[in-house]
Amino acid sequence: MRKYAWLLRVLIAGSLAGGNVASTAVGNLGLQLIDKDAPSSVDVELVIAVDVSYSMDEDELVVQREGYAQAVTSKEFLQALKAGPSKRLAVTYFEWSASDDQKIIVPWRLIDGPESADALAAEIMKTPVRRGSRTSISGAIRFAVPLFDQDRYHGLRRVIDISGDGANNEGAPVTVARNAALEKGITINGLPIMMKRTAVSMMDIDDLDSYYEDCVIGGPGSFMLVIREREKFKEAIRTKLAMEVAGLTPAYRIVSVAESEPRVSCGIGEEIWERRSRW
């Protein structure tokens, strides 16, 4: 466990995301048994799903893109990569907004050290930043799930890393998409972005962290990190990716008041949008 101590110290210090960490562990890890020496075997197949909906400010989109590019070349990320049994992972990166708006920025890539990590970062940064329209988390999850069957890699874990600054307001219900992914043994982790101190539009919700915990994330070892401060944005991305590669979860979790019932309506985004359309 000493090889993970560096990451645990980061979590205990509470230095990321303004000290706001939430996690949800669901059952055992349920790892697949594979030959770690096979050429196509990896420690994790990671789908990075990044929100570019209209609610994201243009500077947030730039910082977010830079954050992921810097994260995959960071010391923390590369240390986590070395800690795995095969010391390699497969990753793909796409941006999403509306239910029919998903764009793959980086197709599946094998990352096995600094050189391939640098190439991934360069590929992330070379595509112009764009801004979409509606917010369909369910659309992003539904787009992500078949990607695991389109790569040639076999991972011990399959993870969707989904960021976002708002609730699902278009497409299928988010819980339907989430549950379909969980049935396939996929873990969904979250990065809710809550940097706006108060709601600045009628589509914002104050408890996006509870929404993500109760309605979005799930699966073996699932967790989320909350970003509340702009200066912590890149740090949170870096720490979260390192944790996903190492297969770690935060040292503690925030437990729902009523574990069986969501604290926030999982249809709140659709409800707000419907009220807005009536005006």
N, C-alpha and C positions, 0 to 999 in steps of 0.2 A: 504493500500500500504506500510505501514511501515515495514511489514514483508519481503518485497523485497528490502528494502533500502540497505542492506549489499551488495547485488549483483549489484545494480545500481552504488554504489560507486566504485566497482571494475572496472566497464565498463568506468565510467567517468574518473577515474584515468588513464585509458589507459595503465595499467601495463602489460596486457597480450599480448603475441605475438608481442612484440616490438611496441605496440600501434597501430597495424594495425587491424582494425575491419571493416568488410563490412557486410551489411545486406540487404535482399530483403524481403519486406512484400508483400504478394499477397492476396488481398481481406481480408475478415473477417476470424476469426479463424474457423468457421464452426464446432463448437463442437457438438459431438453427445450427445443426451440426454439419460443418463443411470441412473440406481439406484446406487448411490454412496455407499450404504450400502450392495449391493449384494456381495457375497463372491468372485466372479470373476471379479468385477469391479476394474479398476486401473485408475490413472490419465493419464498415457501415456503408450503405447506399443512402446518400443524403440528397434530398431535393430541397433546394432553397427557393421559397416562394415569396416574392417581394412585392409589397403593396405600392402601386403607382396611381391609385385612384385620385380623383380630383380634390379630395379632402387633404391630401398631402401637399404641403407647401413646396414650392420649387426648390428652396434651399434645403429642405428636409430630404427631398429626392436625391440631391447631390451628395449630402452628407451620408445618406444611407448607402448609396452606391460605393462611395469611397470607403465606408466602414467595412463592407464585405470584402472589398479588394485588399484592404490593409489587414483584415483579420486572417485571411488565408495564408498570408506570408509572415504572420507574427510568430514570435518565439513560443508563445503559449500554444498556438495551433500546431506548430511543428513538433513540440514536445509531446502533445497529446497523440499525434500521429505515430511517433516512435514507440509509445506505450502499448499500442495494440498488438495482437498476436501476428497479424500479417504486415503491419506497419504501412498500410495503404488503405485508401478509401476511394469510392466513386462518388462524384458530385455532379449535379446539373443545377442550373440557375435560371429561373424564369420570373418575369414580371406579370402582374395581374391587376385587373380592376373589375370591369363588368363581367357578367357570366360568360360572355362570348369573347372576352378580351384577355388572352394570355399569350405572351410572347417569350419564347425560349431565347435567352441571351447567350447562354453557354450550354451546348449539348453535353451529354455524359463525358466526363473526363476522369482519368485515373490520376490520383495524387499520391505520390510515393516519396516526396522529398522537396527540398527548397526549389529545385529547378522547375518541376511541374507545378508547384504552388505559385511561383512567379508568373508562369505562363497563364495560369488560371486568372490571376489578378489582372494581368494585361488584357485578357479577353473580356473580363467584366467591365473594364474601364473604357474600352474602345468604342462601345456602342453609345450613341447619343442618349442622354437622359430624356425620357418622355413622361407625359402625364395623361392618365386615362380619364374615365368618367365615374361610373357607379362603383359600389363596393360589394363584390360577391366573393366572400370567403368560401362559400360552398362551391362556387365555380372553380376557384383555385384548387381546392382539395380534389374535386372530381377530375380536373386536368392532371393533377400530380400523380394520382394513383396508377394509371396505366403506364406512366413513365418507367416504373420499376420493372415492368415486363418488356421494355424496349431496349434495355441496356444488356450488355453481355457479362455483367458482373454478378457475383453471388455474395451477398453480405450477411454477416452475423446479425445485423440489425437493418431495418428499413425505417428511415425517419424523414418526415416532412417538417421543415423549419419554416413556419409561416409568420410573417410580420404584418402589422396593420395598425391603423389609427382610428378605426371605426367598426361598427357592427355591420353584419351582413344585411344589405338592404335590397338585394336583387337575386334572382335565381332560386334554386331549391333551398329549403330550410337548412341552416348550417349543421344542425344535429343529424339530419339524414345523411349528409355527405360525410360527416365525421364518423358516424357509426359504421357506414359502409367501408371506410378505410380501416377502422379498427378490426372489423371482421376478417380482414386480410392480413392481420398481424402487423400492421403499420403503426408506428408511433407518430403522433402529431405534437410538436412543441410550439410554443408561441412567444412572440416578441411584441406585446401590445405597446404602442407608442402613445404616451400620455403627457406630452410636453406642454400642451396648452393648459394654462392654469385654470381657466374657466371655459365653459362651452362657448365657442365663437360662432357656431352656426347651429341651426335647429337639428342637424344630423348628428352632432356630437353627443356622447353620453359620458357622464362623470365617472361611472364605475366600469370602465372598459376592462380593467384587470379582472374583476369578478366575472364579467361576460366571457372573457377568454378562458378563464379557469373552468367555468361551469359549462360552456357551450362549444368551445373550439378544441382545446387540447385533450389528449387522451392516449391510451395505449401503455404498454409496458415502460415504466420509468419516465413517463411524460413529465414535463415541467415547463415553466415560462419564466422569463425575466421581463420586468416592467421598466420601460424607459420614461423617466419623468423630467430629466434635465438634459438639455441639448449637449452640454459638454460631456455627458456620460454616454452619448449615443454610440460612438464608435467602440468605446470600452465594453459596453454591454454586448454588442455584436461579437466582438473578439472573444469574450469569455463564454458566451453561449455556444459558439461554434466549437470552441475547445472542449467544452463539456460534452457536446454531442459526439464528437470524435472519440473522446475517452470513455464514453458510456457512463458519465457521472450525472447525478442529480443533486440539487441543493441539499444542504445538510438538514434543513427543516422544511416544513410545508405549512401553508396557511390552510386551516381546516374550515370548511363551510359551516355556518351555523346550523343549517339543515342539510346534511350530506346528500339526502335523496332528492332534494328539490333545488333547482337553480335559484340563486339569489337574485339574478336578473333574468327577465324574460328573454329566452333565446330567439324570440321573434321581434325584439324591440326595434331593430333597425327597419324591418319591414313596416312595423306599426308607425314609426316616425315618418317614413317616406309616404305612407298612405295619407296621414294627416296633412303632410305638406302638399300633396297633390290636390287636396280639396280646396286649398286656399286660392 
